C-alpha cells in the first residue's frame, strides 16, 4: 500500500512540474542567468526596465547577444519562451529571439516585421512559410510588451500581455540547435529594442499560467485605455473581448475654455509622454497598452483695470 501511495505521489509530482523553468535571465546589471552558470556573449548596454529602474534591462540597437544553452527544448518537444520587449523603432524588422538551424522546421524564433502604420505582422518563425505562425497586431514604440510563445508538441500559441493572439494546430517541429540568440534571426542582426526578463520552460504553459505570469510582472501604472485585437487563425479563431461595454467617442477629450482658461492633456506610458497638446487627441492613434492620463488647467488671461 505504501509503495502504491509513493508511486501516486511521484506521478502527481511529475504532472505538477510539467512546465519546469529551465532558464531565466533578468538582466539586472548582468548578462548571466539566475544561477550564474550561463552568460550571453556580446557588449552590454543596461537601461531602465519597465518600472523605470535604471540598469535592469538590456538595450539592443543593431547588435545581438548569443548564449550557448545546452538544455534548450529540441525536436518536437514542448516548450515556452517569454520575454518583455520595448521597441525603440518599428519601421524596420525586430528579430526578438530565436534558436535552431536554418533548415525546414528546425528553427524556432519570434520577430516583428517592420511597419509604417500602427499594425505589424508578428511571426513565430519555423524556417519555411509552412512552419510559421503569423498574426497582424497593433504595435507602437516606447511601450513595454510581454510576449509568450508556447508549443505542446502539437499546438503553437502566441500571446501578448497575457492574451492569446493566435494558435495553430498540427505543426510539427524539428528544432535543432543550442545557441540562443537575441536580436538576430539565424545570423542576420536586426533590432532596436529594450529587452527584459527572458524565461525558458521545458513544457507548455497553460492559458491561465501565461496570464498569471503577465499579471505578476506587469508595470504598476494606471490604466485608462486598452484596445484589443481580433486575430484570424488558420485552424480555429481566437477573438479577444473588448473591455468597453458601450460605444465611446474616438476623441479622448476636446479642449474647451474653462473660465477663460484651457486644459492641458498629456498621455504617458511607462513614465514617458507619448501624446500631449492643447488640441483634441484621437484614441485611434494609440496602440493597445496601458496608459496614464494627466489633465491640468492652464491659467486664463487676467484682466486688470487701468
Buried (B, 14 or more C-beta within 10 A) or exposed (E): EEEEEEEEEEEEEEEEEBBEBBBBBBBBEBBBBBEEEBBBEBEBEBBBBBBEEEEBBBBBEEBBBBBEBEEBBBEBBBBBBBBBBBBBEBEBBBBBBBBBBEEEBBBBBBBBBBBEEBEBBBBBBBBEEEBBBBBBBBBBBBBBBBBBBBBBBBBBBBBBBBBBBBBBEEBEBBBBBEBBBBBBBBEEEBBBBBBBBBBBBBBBBBBEBBBEBBEEBBBEBEEBBBBBBEBEBEEEEBEBEEEEEEEEEEEBEEBEEEEEBBBBBBBBBBEEEBBEEEEBBEBEEBBBBBBBBEEEEEEEEEEEEE
